[in-house]
Amino acid sequence: MRGEPLKIKVFHMSEVTIGDQFHMAHDRLQINKHFDSECPDIQELTIQVLQPNQLDVETNTIMDVMPISTKVLGTLGTGITHTLTGVAVVMTGAIEEGEQMHEFGSSEGFLRDHLRLNQSGTPKDTDFIIWIDLVAKKGTPFNRELSLKMFEIVDRYLQEIRERMKMLEGNQAVETHVYEETSHSGKPKVALVKQVAGQGVMYDMLLFPEEPSGFKGGVSIIDVNNMPVFLSANEYRDGVIRSMV
């Protein structure tokens, strides 16, 4: 038995710049430095582009490191996904004159001291970094609600990039990976068991977001009482799990 395959088309960004609007080509990205958080709790939202290996910058605690991918056709695990290489997103946050947005150990300080490059889930030393920093208003309570608001704001910003990625011509991708799921009758069935985090304010895991590794539409593992969830291999490949730590 054969299910619908997953195609992931890769577009490599050789240039990432910042300006007054979003613009995208198959190998270049310009992001908008202006964005309204639409959240009364946020005092300041800062967006910058760091050049490859530009890590001697002082940041608030690292809340997340994210790839940028989008569904072009189908749902997570099927159809066509566009994804970017050469660029990654680093999200940082704090409360003005208050706590860093962390739970089990803050990572504020110089980025070079807290971000290991070339690891699984981290930028490469040749990557541009889109750095998004959020500072909540003084006196805002440090809780799960504030964390989720911050993640939602960043996801709305990244959706502006995703919408432009959907318009890229697939034949201009530098790589195309096709993943087919095939079951063999009479053969042993194999399952991979993955333990995920689900507790506290900054130790959360979303499942089934609308976009690969996205936020909107996702369901927290906390809110389903950390119950086991069955996923296909292609759903896993396509970013159905969003780790937020």
SEZA-166621 format. One line per 4 residues: number of its first residue (from 1); for each residue x negated, z, y of N, C-alpha, C, CB. Coordinates in Angstrom, 2 decimals, m for minus. Glycine has a CB too. Example, Ala and Ser with C-alpha at 12.3 -4.5 7.8 and 13.67 -1.06 7.14 Angstrom:
2
1> m13.19:7.80:m5.69:m12.30:7.80:m4.50:m13.20:7.80:m3.30:m11.31:9.05:m4.47 | m12.85:7.08:m2.25:m13.67:7.14:m1.06:m12.90:7.87:0.03:m14.08:5.72:m0.60
# end
This chain:
245
1> m0.85:0.00:m1.18:0.00:0.00:0.00:m0.89:0.00:1.24:0.97:1.23:0.00 | m0.52:m0.80:2.24:m1.35:m0.95:3.43:m0.49:m0.73:4.67:m2.03:m2.35:3.46 | m0.91:0.19:5.54:m0.19:0.43:6.77:m0.68:m0.47:7.88:m0.32:1.88:7.19 | m0.05:m0.35:9.06:m0.46:m1.15:10.20:m1.85:m0.74:10.65:0.55:m1.02:11.36
5> m2.76:m1.69:10.86:m4.13:m1.34:11.23:m4.23:m0.86:12.68:m5.05:m2.53:11.02 | m5.33:m0.21:12.97:m5.68:0.23:14.32:m6.85:m0.61:14.80:m6.01:1.75:14.36 | m6.72:m1.21:15.98:m7.80:m1.94:16.60:m8.25:m1.21:17.86:m7.38:m3.39:16.92 | m9.52:m0.89:17.94:m10.08:m0.25:19.13:m11.04:m1.24:19.79:m10.80:1.09:18.78
9> m10.70:m1.62:21.02:m11.52:m2.57:21.78:m12.32:m1.80:22.83:m10.63:m3.67:22.45 | m13.61:m2.04:22.84:m14.54:m1.27:23.68:m14.99:m2.09:24.87:m15.76:m0.81:22.86 | m14.88:m1.47:26.06:m15.35:m2.09:27.29:m16.44:m1.20:27.87:m14.18:m2.31:28.32 | m17.63:m1.78:28.06:m18.77:m0.99:28.54:m18.90:m1.11:30.05:m20.07:m1.44:27.84
13> m18.89:0.03:30.73:m18.99:0.06:32.18:m20.47:0.09:32.60:m18.24:1.27:32.76 | m20.92:m0.98:33.20:m22.30:m1.05:33.69:m22.42:m0.52:35.11:m22.82:m2.48:33.63 | m21.26:m0.30:35.77:m21.26:0.22:37.13:m20.00:1.04:37.35:m21.37:m0.93:38.17 | m20.15:2.23:37.89:m19.01:3.07:38.27:m19.26:3.55:39.69:m18.82:4.27:37.28
17> m18.33:3.27:40.57:m18.47:3.63:41.98:m17.21:4.38:42.44:m18.72:2.37:42.86 | m17.26:4.90:43.65:m16.12:5.63:44.20:m15.79:5.04:45.57:m16.42:7.16:44.31 | m14.49:4.92:45.85:m14.07:4.33:47.12:m12.68:4.82:47.50:m14.09:2.81:47.03 | m11.96:3.97:48.23:m10.65:4.35:48.75:m9.51:3.84:47.88:m10.49:3.83:50.15
21> m9.83:3.21:46.74:m8.80:2.74:45.84:m9.38:2.54:44.44:m8.18:1.42:46.37 | m8.49:2.38:43.48:m8.92:2.08:42.12:m9.10:0.57:41.97:m7.88:2.62:41.08 | m10.13:0.19:41.24:m10.34:m1.23:40.91:m11.10:m1.30:39.60:m11.11:m1.98:42.06 | m10.73:m2.25:38.75:m11.37:m2.34:37.45:m11.60:m3.78:37.04:m10.53:m1.62:36.40
25> m12.78:m4.03:36.49:m13.10:m5.27:35.80:m13.55:m4.90:34.40:m14.21:m6.10:36.57 | m13.87:m5.90:33.59:m14.21:m5.60:32.20:m15.51:m4.81:32.06:m14.31:m6.87:31.41 | m16.35:m4.81:33.12:m17.62:m4.10:33.04:m17.89:m3.21:34.25:m18.75:m5.07:32.88 | m16.90:m3.07:35.15:m17.11:m2.27:36.35:m15.85:m1.48:36.67:m17.50:m3.17:37.55
29> m16.06:m0.31:37.22:m14.94:0.56:37.58:m15.18:1.18:38.94:m14.72:1.65:36.51 | m14.20:1.08:39.80:m14.21:1.84:41.05:m13.05:2.82:41.00:m14.12:0.91:42.30 | m13.33:4.09:41.31:m12.29:5.11:41.30:m11.97:5.53:42.72:m12.71:6.33:40.45 | m10.80:6.10:42.90:m10.34:6.53:44.21:m10.77:7.98:44.46:m8.80:6.40:44.32
33> m11.41:8.22:45.60:m11.85:9.57:45.92:m10.71:10.43:46.46:m12.98:9.53:46.92 | m9.57:9.81:46.73:m8.42:10.52:47.26:m7.36:10.69:46.17:m7.83:9.79:48.48 | m6.86:11.91:46.01:m5.79:12.14:45.03:m5.07:13.42:45.41:m6.36:12.23:43.58 | m3.75:13.33:45.45:m2.93:14.48:45.80:m2.60:15.25:44.52:m1.63:14.05:46.54
37> m3.03:16.50:44.46:m2.78:17.29:43.26:m1.30:17.57:43.05:m3.54:18.60:43.33 | m0.51:17.52:44.13:0.93:17.80:44.08:1.20:19.18:43.47:1.66:16.72:43.27 | 0.26:20.09:43.68:0.38:21.44:43.12:0.08:22.46:44.21:m0.56:21.63:41.89 | 1.02:23.32:44.56:0.79:24.29:45.64:m0.28:25.33:45.32:2.07:24.99:45.97
41> m0.62:25.47:44.04:m1.63:26.47:43.66:m3.05:25.96:43.87:m1.44:26.87:42.22 | m3.24:24.66:44.07:m4.58:24.09:44.17:m5.02:24.03:45.62:m4.62:22.69:43.53 | m6.14:24.67:45.91:m6.70:24.69:47.26:m7.50:23.43:47.54:m7.58:25.92:47.44 | m8.27:22.99:46.54:m9.17:21.86:46.77:m9.36:21.08:45.47:m10.53:22.34:47.32
45> m9.31:19.76:45.58:m9.57:18.85:44.46:m10.65:17.89:44.91:m8.27:18.08:44.01 | m11.79:17.90:44.22:m12.93:17.08:44.60:m13.28:16.12:43.47:m14.15:17.96:44.96 | m13.48:14.86:43.81:m13.80:13.84:42.82:m15.11:13.17:43.23:m12.65:12.78:42.68 | m16.06:13.12:42.31:m17.35:12.49:42.58:m17.79:11.67:41.37:m18.42:13.55:42.92
49> m18.69:10.73:41.63:m19.33:9.96:40.56:m20.80:10.35:40.52:m19.16:8.42:40.76 | m21.26:10.82:39.36:m22.67:11.15:39.16:m23.35:9.99:38.46:m22.83:12.47:38.35 | m24.52:9.63:38.94:m25.29:8.57:38.30:m25.85:9.06:36.97:m26.43:8.09:39.24 | m26.23:8.16:36.07:m26.82:8.59:34.80:m27.95:9.59:35.00:m27.33:7.38:34.02
53> m27.86:10.71:34.29:m28.87:11.76:34.33:m28.92:12.51:35.66:m30.22:11.18:34.05 | m27.92:12.35:36.50:m27.86:13.10:37.76:m27.19:14.44:37.47:m27.08:12.30:38.89 | m27.97:15.37:36.96:m27.42:16.64:36.51:m27.86:17.84:37.35:m27.80:16.88:35.09 | m28.67:17.59:38.36:m29.11:18.69:39.22:m28.07:18.94:40.31:m30.50:18.38:39.85
57> m26.85:19.17:39.87:m25.75:19.49:40.78:m25.14:20.81:40.32:m24.67:18.34:40.81 | m24.67:21.59:41.29:m24.10:22.89:40.97:m22.58:22.75:40.86:m24.48:23.95:42.05 | m22.03:23.24:39.76:m20.61:23.07:39.49:m19.96:24.41:39.16:m20.40:22.08:38.34 | m18.63:24.42:39.19:m17.87:25.50:38.60:m17.89:25.34:37.09:m16.41:25.53:39.13
61> m17.25:26.25:36.38:m17.33:26.24:34.92:m16.75:24.96:34.33:m16.59:27.45:34.35 | m17.35:24.46:33.27:m16.90:23.23:32.62:m15.66:23.54:31.80:m18.02:22.61:31.73 | m14.55:22.91:32.17:m13.31:23.10:31.44:m13.14:22.09:30.31:m12.14:23.01:32.39 | m13.67:20.89:30.51:m13.50:19.87:29.49:m14.42:18.69:29.77:m12.04:19.40:29.41
65> m14.74:17.95:28.70:m15.45:16.67:28.79:m14.58:15.66:28.07:m16.92:16.75:28.17 | m14.23:14.56:28.74:m13.20:13.66:28.21:m13.65:12.21:28.20:m11.93:13.78:29.02 | m13.28:11.47:27.15:m13.42:10.01:27.17:m12.23:9.42:27.93:m13.51:9.43:25.72 | m12.27:8.12:28.17:m11.15:7.43:28.82:m10.68:6.31:27.88:m11.55:6.86:30.23
69> m9.50:6.47:27.34:m8.92:5.48:26.42:m7.44:5.34:26.74:m9.12:5.89:24.93 | m6.85:4.22:26.31:m5.42:4.01:26.55:m4.81:3.14:25.46:m5.21:3.37:27.93 | m3.54:3.36:25.19:m2.80:2.53:24.26:m2.35:1.26:24.98:m1.59:3.29:23.66 | m2.62:0.13:24.37:m2.17:m1.15:24.89:m0.98:m1.65:24.09:m3.32:m2.18:24.85
73> m1.01:m1.35:22.79:0.07:m1.77:21.91:0.24:m0.73:20.81:m0.20:m3.18:21.31 | 1.48:m0.36:20.52:1.74:0.58:19.44:1.63:2.03:19.88:0.80:0.32:18.31 | 1.69:2.90:18.89:1.57:4.34:19.12:0.23:4.81:18.57:2.74:5.12:18.47 | m0.09:6.07:18.81:m1.37:6.59:18.35:m1.54:6.37:16.84:m1.49:8.09:18.68
77> m2.66:5.78:16.48:m2.94:5.51:15.07:m2.63:4.11:14.63:m2.18:6.44:14.23 | m1.97:3.33:15.48:m1.64:1.95:15.14:m1.86:1.06:16.36:m0.17:1.83:14.64 | m1.79:m0.24:16.15:m1.82:m1.17:17.27:m3.19:m1.32:17.91:m0.86:m0.73:18.30 | m3.21:m1.41:19.24:m4.43:m1.71:19.98:m4.70:m0.60:21.00:m4.32:m3.08:20.69
81> m5.94:m0.14:21.01:m6.42:0.84:21.99:m7.60:0.25:22.75:m6.82:2.17:21.31 | m7.61:0.41:24.05:m8.78:0.08:24.86:m9.51:1.37:25.19:m8.38:m0.69:26.16 | m10.83:1.35:25.08:m11.63:2.54:25.40:m12.86:2.14:26.19:m12.04:3.29:24.11 | m13.34:3.05:27.02:m14.51:2.78:27.85:m15.74:3.49:27.30:m14.25:3.21:29.29
85> m16.87:2.80:27.36:m18.17:3.44:27.15:m18.95:3.29:28.45:m18.94:2.80:25.93 | m20.05:4.05:28.55:m20.84:4.03:29.77:m20.34:4.98:30.82:m20.86:2.66:30.32 | m19.23:5.68:30.54:m18.66:6.61:31.51:m17.93:7.71:30.77:m17.71:5.88:32.51 | m17.98:8.92:31.30:m17.25:10.06:30.74:m16.75:10.91:31.91:m18.15:10.90:29.76
89> m15.79:11.76:31.62:m15.20:12.62:32.65:m15.58:14.07:32.36:m13.64:12.46:32.69 | m16.05:14.77:33.38:m16.33:16.20:33.28:m15.40:16.91:34.27:m17.85:16.53:33.58 | m14.61:17.85:33.74:m13.65:18.60:34.54:m14.16:20.03:34.70:m12.24:18.59:33.88 | m14.17:20.50:35.95:m14.61:21.87:36.21:m13.57:22.58:37.07:m15.99:21.89:36.92
93> m13.60:23.93:37.04:m12.58:24.63:37.81:m12.90:26.09:38.05:m11.28:24.53:37.11 | m12.24:26.63:39.08:m12.39:28.04:39.44:m11.24:28.43:40.35:m13.77:28.31:40.15 | m11.14:29.72:40.63:m10.21:30.25:41.63:m11.02:30.66:42.85:m9.38:31.46:41.06 | m10.58:30.26:44.03:m11.32:30.55:45.25:m11.58:32.05:45.40:m10.56:30.02:46.46
97> m12.87:32.39:45.54:m13.30:33.79:45.65:m12.77:34.63:44.48:m12.83:34.39:46.98 | m12.62:33.99:43.33:m12.10:34.70:42.16:m12.78:34.27:40.89:m10.61:34.48:42.03 | m12.02:34.21:39.81:m12.58:33.95:38.50:m12.90:32.47:38.28:m11.62:34.43:37.43 | m13.90:32.24:37.46:m14.13:30.91:36.93:m13.08:30.63:35.85:m15.59:30.77:36.36
101> m12.74:29.36:35.65:m11.72:29.00:34.68:m12.35:28.94:33.28:m11.06:27.66:35.04 | m12.54:30.11:32.71:m13.15:30.21:31.39:m12.50:31.37:30.66:m14.70:30.39:31.48 | m12.81:31.49:29.39:m12.27:32.62:28.64:m13.32:33.33:27.81:m11.16:32.16:27.75 | m14.22:32.56:27.18:m15.21:33.18:26.30:m16.64:33.01:26.80:m15.09:32.61:24.91
105> m16.79:32.78:28.08:m18.12:32.61:28.64:m18.13:31.47:29.63:m19.15:32.36:27.53 | m18.43:31.75:30.88:m18.38:30.72:31.91:m19.64:29.87:31.88:m18.19:31.36:33.30 | m19.54:28.69:32.46:m20.68:27.76:32.47:m20.92:27.22:33.87:m20.45:26.59:31.48 | m20.60:28.04:34.89:m20.90:27.60:36.25:m22.40:27.63:36.48:m20.17:28.48:37.29
109> m22.82:26.81:37.43:m24.25:26.71:37.71:m24.67:25.26:37.72:m25.08:27.51:36.69 | m25.95:25.01:37.51:m26.43:23.63:37.51:m26.02:22.94:36.21:m27.97:23.59:37.69 | m25.47:21.74:36.38:m24.94:21.02:35.23:m25.99:20.80:34.15:m24.36:19.69:35.68 | m27.22:20.58:34.58:m28.29:20.33:33.61:m28.47:21.51:32.65:m29.60:20.05:34.35
113> m28.16:22.71:33.10:m28.36:23.90:32.27:m27.20:24.16:31.31:m28.57:25.11:33.16 | m26.09:23.46:31.50:m24.89:23.80:30.72:m24.29:22.61:29.98:m23.86:24.38:31.63 | m24.77:21.42:30.22:m24.22:20.23:29.57:m25.30:19.55:28.74:m23.62:19.25:30.60 | m25.13:19.57:27.43:m26.09:18.90:26.54:m25.64:17.46:26.35:m26.20:19.63:25.16
117> m26.50:16.54:26.74:m26.19:15.13:26.61:m26.45:14.63:25.20:m26.99:14.31:27.61 | m25.90:13.44:24.91:m26.16:12.73:23.65:m25.72:13.50:22.41:m27.63:12.41:23.54 | m24.70:14.36:22.60:m24.12:15.07:21.47:m22.72:14.51:21.22:m24.07:16.61:21.73 | m22.20:14.79:20.05:m20.83:14.37:19.76:m19.87:15.02:20.77:m20.44:14.74:18.31
121> m19.14:14.19:21.52:m18.20:14.71:22.50:m18.77:14.97:23.87:m17.62:15.94:22.00 | m20.05:14.64:24.09:m20.64:14.81:25.43:m21.16:13.46:25.92:m21.79:15.87:25.40 | m21.38:13.32:27.24:m21.89:12.05:27.76:m23.28:11.73:27.22:m21.91:12.07:29.28 | m23.60:10.43:27.20:m24.96:10.01:26.91:m25.80:10.10:28.19:m24.98:8.56:26.34
125> m27.11:10.08:28.04:m27.95:10.19:29.23:m27.90:8.91:30.07:m29.39:10.48:28.83 | m27.29:7.86:29.53:m27.14:6.61:30.28:m25.74:6.47:30.88:m27.42:5.43:29.38 | m24.90:7.46:30.70:m23.52:7.38:31.17:m23.37:7.80:32.63:m22.63:8.24:30.31 | m22.45:7.15:33.32:m21.95:7.67:34.58:m20.99:8.81:34.26:m21.26:6.54:35.42
129> m20.92:9.79:35.15:m19.99:10.91:34.97:m19.02:10.95:36.14:m20.76:12.27:34.86 | m17.74:10.90:35.82:m16.71:11.16:36.82:m16.47:12.66:36.81:m15.37:10.35:36.52 | m16.85:13.30:37.89:m16.77:14.77:37.98:m15.56:15.14:38.83:m18.10:15.37:38.58 | m14.63:15.86:38.20:m13.41:16.28:38.88:m13.40:17.81:38.92:m12.12:15.72:38.16
133> m13.40:18.37:40.13:m13.46:19.82:40.30:m12.17:20.30:40.97:m14.70:20.23:41.14 | m11.57:21.34:40.39:m10.35:21.91:40.94:m10.59:23.37:41.30:m9.18:21.78:39.94 | m10.18:23.75:42.50:m10.28:25.14:42.94:m8.88:25.62:43.31:m11.27:25.29:44.14 | m8.42:26.65:42.61:m7.11:27.22:42.91:m7.20:28.14:44.12:m6.56:27.99:41.69
137> m6.07:28.37:44.77:m6.03:29.21:45.95:m6.40:30.65:45.62:m4.64:29.15:46.59 | m7.01:31.30:46.59:m7.39:32.70:46.43:m6.18:33.54:46.02:m8.01:33.24:47.74 | m6.38:34.37:45.02:m5.32:35.25:44.55:m4.42:34.66:43.49:m4.50:35.66:45.69 | m4.61:33.38:43.14:m3.81:32.77:42.09:m4.13:33.45:40.75:m4.07:31.23:42.00
141> m3.14:33.87:39.99:m3.42:34.53:38.71:m4.13:33.59:37.74:m2.12:35.04:38.07 | m5.12:34.13:37.04:m5.81:33.38:36.00:m4.99:33.51:34.72:m7.28:33.89:35.79 | m4.30:32.44:34.35:m3.46:32.48:33.15:m3.35:31.09:32.54:m2.06:33.04:33.48 | m2.66:31.03:31.44:m2.51:29.76:30.73:m1.78:28.72:31.58:m1.76:29.97:29.41
145> m0.80:29.16:32.34:m0.03:28.24:33.17:m0.92:27.52:34.17:1.08:28.99:33.91 | m1.84:28.25:34.81:m2.75:27.62:35.76:m3.66:26.62:35.07:m3.58:28.69:36.49 | m4.20:26.99:33.91:m5.06:26.08:33.17:m4.33:24.78:32.86:m5.55:26.73:31.87 | m3.10:24.88:32.36:m2.34:23.69:31.99:m2.02:22.83:33.22:m1.05:24.08:31.27
149> m1.77:23.47:34.36:m1.54:22.71:35.58:m2.78:21.89:35.92:m1.18:23.65:36.75 | m3.95:22.49:35.79:m5.18:21.78:36.11:m5.39:20.60:35.17:m6.38:22.72:36.04 | m5.16:20.82:33.88:m5.30:19.72:32.92:m4.30:18.60:33.22:m5.10:20.24:31.48 | m3.11:18.96:33.62:m2.09:17.96:33.93:m2.48:17.14:35.14:m0.74:18.63:34.17
153> m3.06:17.77:36.15:m3.49:17.05:37.36:m4.57:16.03:37.02:m4.02:18.04:38.41 | m5.56:16.45:36.25:m6.64:15.53:35.88:m6.09:14.38:35.03:m7.75:16.28:35.12 | m5.15:14.69:34.14:m4.57:13.64:33.30:m3.82:12.61:34.15:m3.62:14.26:32.26 | m3.12:13.06:35.20:m2.42:12.12:36.08:m3.42:11.22:36.81:m1.55:12.88:37.10
157> m4.55:11.79:37.20:m5.58:10.98:37.85:m6.12:9.94:36.87:m6.73:11.88:38.37 | m6.44:10.36:35.65:m7.00:9.43:34.67:m5.99:8.36:34.28:m7.46:10.18:33.44 | m4.70:8.67:34.38:m3.70:7.67:34.05:m3.77:6.48:35.00:m2.30:8.28:34.09 | m4.22:6.71:36.23:m4.41:5.61:37.16:m5.46:4.64:36.63:m4.83:6.14:38.54
161> m6.48:5.16:35.99:m7.51:4.31:35.37:m6.94:3.65:34.13:m8.78:5.13:35.02 | m6.22:4.42:33.32:m5.67:3.87:32.07:m4.74:2.69:32.34:m4.92:4.96:31.31 | m3.91:2.79:33.38:m2.98:1.70:33.67:m3.73:0.41:33.98:m2.06:2.07:34.84 | m4.87:0.50:34.59:m5.68:m0.69:34.87:m6.41:m1.16:33.62:m6.69:m0.40:35.98
165> m6.77:m0.24:32.75:m7.41:m0.62:31.48:m6.46:m1.44:30.60:m7.87:0.62:30.73 | m5.18:m1.15:30.68:m4.21:m1.88:29.85:m4.20:m3.37:30.18:m2.81:m1.29:30.04 | m4.61:m3.72:31.39:m4.57:m5.10:31.85:m5.84:m5.88:31.51:m4.34:m5.14:33.33 | m6.85:m5.22:30.97:m8.09:m5.91:30.61:m7.84:m6.90:29.48:m9.18:m4.89:30.20
169> m8.52:m8.04:29.55:m8.40:m9.06:28.51:m9.18:m8.62:27.27:m8.90:m10.44:29.02 | m8.50:m8.56:26.14:m9.13:m8.08:24.91:m10.34:m8.89:24.50:m8.15:m8.08:23.81 | m10.36:m10.19:24.84:m11.50:m11.04:24.43:m12.76:m10.76:25.24:m11.13:m12.50:24.56 | m12.65:m9.89:26.26:m13.83:m9.52:27.04:m14.45:m8.20:26.57:m13.45:m9.41:28.51
173> m13.88:m7.61:25.54:m14.45:m6.38:24.98:m15.81:m6.66:24.37:m13.50:m5.78:23.92 | m16.71:m5.68:24.48:m18.05:m5.85:23.91:m18.06:m5.53:22.42:m19.07:m4.96:24.64 | m17.07:m4.76:21.96:m16.94:m4.43:20.55:m15.47:m4.35:20.20:m17.68:m3.10:20.21 | m15.15:m4.71:18.95:m13.80:m4.50:18.42:m13.93:m3.89:17.04:m13.00:m5.84:18.37
177> m13.28:m2.75:16.84:m13.32:m2.06:15.54:m11.90:m2.07:14.96:m13.86:m0.59:15.68 | m11.81:m2.49:13.71:m10.53:m2.54:13.04:m10.54:m1.54:11.89:m10.23:m3.99:12.52 | m9.55:m0.65:11.89:m9.45:0.38:10.85:m8.13:0.20:10.10:m9.53:1.81:11.48 | m8.24:m0.04:8.82:m7.05:m0.19:7.98:m6.94:1.00:7.04:m7.11:m1.52:7.18
181> m5.72:1.44:6.84:m5.46:2.55:5.92:m4.84:1.99:4.64:m4.53:3.62:6.57 | m5.55:2.19:3.55:m5.10:1.64:2.28:m5.01:2.76:1.26:m6.05:0.53:1.78 | m3.91:2.81:0.53:m3.78:3.79:m0.55:m3.89:3.06:m1.89:m2.43:4.57:m0.45 | m4.55:3.68:m2.83:m4.79:3.08:m4.15:m4.00:3.87:m5.19:m6.31:3.06:m4.50
185> m3.00:3.24:m5.73:m2.15:3.89:m6.72:m2.96:4.33:m7.93:m1.01:2.95:m7.15 | m2.71:5.56:m8.37:m3.41:6.07:m9.54:m4.74:6.71:m9.25:m3.61:4.98:m10.49 | m5.24:6.61:m8.03:m6.51:7.21:m7.66:m6.28:8.62:m7.09:m7.26:6.33:m6.63 | m7.30:9.47:m7.11:m7.15:10.82:m6.55:m6.82:10.75:m5.06:m8.43:11.64:m6.77
189> m6.00:11.66:m4.60:m5.66:11.75:m3.18:m6.61:12.75:m2.52:m4.16:12.17:m2.98 | m7.15:12.36:m1.40:m8.15:13.17:m0.70:m7.61:13.53:0.69:m9.51:12.41:m0.59 | m7.73:14.78:1.05:m7.33:15.24:2.39:m8.50:15.98:3.03:m6.06:16.17:2.31 | m8.71:15.74:4.31:m9.72:16.46:5.08:m9.01:17.57:5.84:m10.49:15.50:6.05
193> m9.44:18.80:5.63:m8.83:19.94:6.32:m9.71:20.30:7.52:m8.66:21.16:5.36 | m9.12:20.25:8.71:m9.86:20.55:9.94:m9.24:21.77:10.59:m9.85:19.33:10.92 | m10.05:22.78:10.81:m9.58:23.99:11.48:m9.74:23.79:12.99:m10.36:25.25:11.00 | m8.66:24.03:13.72:m8.70:23.84:15.17:m8.38:25.15:15.87:m7.71:22.74:15.60
197> m8.74:25.21:17.14:m8.54:26.43:17.92:m7.14:26.46:18.50:m9.58:26.53:19.05 | m6.59:27.65:18.58:m5.28:27.79:19.20:m5.01:29.22:19.62:m4.20:27.32:18.26 | m5.63:29.63:20.70:m5.39:30.99:21.18:m5.83:31.09:22.63:m6.14:32.03:20.31 | m5.17:31.94:23.37:m5.66:32.28:24.69:m5.38:31.27:25.78:m7.09:32.51:24.63
201> m6.06:31.44:26.91:m5.83:30.66:28.11:m6.61:29.35:28.08:m6.21:31.46:29.35 | m7.87:29.42:27.71:m8.73:28.24:27.77:m9.22:27.85:26.38:m9.92:28.50:28.69 | m8.43:28.15:25.40:m8.84:27.84:24.03:m7.62:27.26:23.33:m9.40:29.13:23.26 | m7.31:26.02:23.69:m6.05:25.41:23.30:m6.31:24.04:22.68:m5.09:25.29:24.51
205> m5.31:23.53:21.97:m5.42:22.24:21.30:m4.07:21.55:21.39:m5.86:22.41:19.82 | m4.07:20.31:21.90:m2.85:19.53:21.98:m2.81:18.50:20.86:m2.72:18.84:23.34 | m1.60:18.22:20.38:m1.38:17.20:19.36:m0.38:16.18:19.88:m0.89:17.84:18.04 | m0.57:14.94:19.47:0.36:13.85:19.73:0.63:13.59:21.22:1.66:14.14:19.05
209> m0.40:13.54:22.07:m0.16:13.12:23.46:0.24:11.65:23.50:m1.41:13.37:24.34 | 0.73:11.21:24.64:1.15:9.81:24.76:m0.04:8.86:24.78:1.97:9.62:26.01 | m1.16:9.32:25.32:m2.37:8.50:25.40:m3.48:9.12:24.56:m2.83:8.34:26.87 | m4.42:8.33:24.05:m5.53:8.88:23.28:m6.29:9.95:24.06:m6.49:7.77:22.87
213> m6.44:11.11:23.46:m7.13:12.25:24.09:m6.51:12.60:25.44:m8.61:11.93:24.27 | m5.21:12.35:25.57:m4.52:12.62:26.83:m3.88:13.99:26.85:m3.47:11.57:27.07 | m3.01:14.18:27.84:m2.33:15.46:28.01:m0.81:15.30:27.99:m2.76:16.11:29.31 | m0.29:14.36:28.74:1.15:14.18:28.87:1.79:13.93:27.49:1.46:13.02:29.82
217> 2.85:14.67:27.23:3.57:14.51:25.98:3.00:15.28:24.81:3.61:13.09:25.63 | 1.81:15.89:24.99:1.19:16.63:23.90:1.88:17.95:23.62:m0.26:16.87:24.22 | 1.74:18.40:22.38:2.32:19.67:21.94:1.18:20.62:21.60:3.27:19.47:20.71 | 1.18:21.81:22.18:0.13:22.78:21.92:0.25:23.36:20.52:0.16:23.90:22.97
221> m0.89:23.50:19.85:m0.91:24.13:18.53:m0.44:25.59:18.64:m2.33:24.07:17.92 | m0.62:26.19:19.82:m0.12:27.55:20.04:1.40:27.58:19.97:m0.61:28.10:21.40 | 2.02:26.57:20.57:3.47:26.54:20.65:4.15:26.18:19.34:3.90:25.56:21.70 | 3.38:25.73:18.36:3.93:25.51:17.01:3.41:26.58:16.06:3.58:24.08:16.48
225> 2.97:27.71:16.66:2.54:28.88:15.89:1.38:28.58:14.94:3.70:29.43:15.10 | 0.50:27.68:15.37:m0.70:27.35:14.58:m0.37:26.90:13.16:m1.63:28.56:14.53 | 0.77:26.26:12.99:1.16:25.78:11.67:0.37:24.52:11.31:2.68:25.50:11.62 | 0.11:24.29:10.02:m0.60:23.07:9.60:0.19:21.82:9.99:m0.84:23.08:8.07
229> m0.54:20.77:10.35:0.06:19.49:10.74:m0.63:18.39:9.96:m0.05:19.25:12.29 | 0.15:17.47:9.41:m0.41:16.36:8.64:m0.64:15.18:9.58:0.53:15.96:7.47 | m1.87:14.66:9.55:m2.24:13.51:10.36:m2.84:12.43:9.48:m3.22:13.91:11.48 | m2.67:11.19:9.89:m3.35:10.11:9.19:m4.77:9.96:9.74:m2.56:8.77:9.33
233> m5.62:9.29:8.98:m7.00:9.07:9.42:m7.04:8.28:10.72:m7.80:8.35:8.34 | m6.16:7.30:10.85:m6.17:6.49:12.07:m5.61:7.24:13.27:m5.37:5.22:11.85 | m4.68:8.14:13.06:m4.23:8.98:14.17:m5.38:9.83:14.69:m3.05:9.88:13.74 | m6.15:10.37:13.76:m7.31:11.18:14.14:m8.33:10.33:14.91:m7.98:11.81:12.88
237> m8.61:9.11:14.41:m9.55:8.21:15.08:m9.08:7.85:16.48:m9.76:6.94:14.26 | m7.78:7.80:16.66:m7.19:7.29:17.89:m6.94:8.38:18.92:m5.91:6.58:17.59 | m7.44:9.60:18.68:m7.35:10.64:19.69:m6.05:11.41:19.70:m7.55:10.05:21.02 | m5.46:11.64:18.52:m4.21:12.39:18.45:m4.42:13.88:18.68:m3.53:12.18:17.11
241> m5.67:14.35:18.54:m6.00:15.75:18.81:m6.75:15.82:20.13:m6.86:16.37:17.65 | m6.27:16.66:21.04:m6.93:16.85:22.32:m7.42:18.29:22.42:m5.97:16.51:23.51 | m8.71:18.47:22.32:m9.28:19.81:22.41:m9.49:20.16:23.87:m10.61:19.91:21.62 | m9.01:21.34:24.27:m9.17:21.78:25.66:m9.88:23.12:25.65:m7.79:21.88:26.39
245> m11.19:23.08:25.74:m11.97:24.31:25.73:m13.05:24.21:26.81:m12.60:24.57:24.33
# end
